[in-house]
Amino acid sequence: MKRALQTVIVLTIGAALWIGAVKAQQPTPQMVIVQPAGTTAAATPAPAAAVSETAIDSAIKALEQVKATNEATLKKQEEMLQQLDELQKAAEQLKIFAKRV
């Protein structure tokens, strides 16, 4: 009992120190890009649009891969559920047969 109490106290102190350290961290500052007054606004969006299109294309491909992986995982889970249902039915039948004997 004494050992369990000591363990709880040590874990509580450790958790308090960890929470204090997490709260003490400063958030990362947000970076704001300011354009110089002499530049035109139309020159900047064109390269940014090209970059965003490639970024969007790569994001779409990544999402498609994730979707395919998720579908495969769901299919495996469905198969496992079917197997578990079959096992459960078989176990129920064994219980019924065991009661008869």
Protein Blocks (a to p, Z undefined) as FASTA:
>chain_A
ZZmmmmmmmmmmmmmmmmmmmmmpccdddddddddfkbcfklmmmmmmmmmmmmmmmmmm
mmmmmmmmmmmmmmmmmmmmmmmmmmmmmmmmmmmmmmmZZ
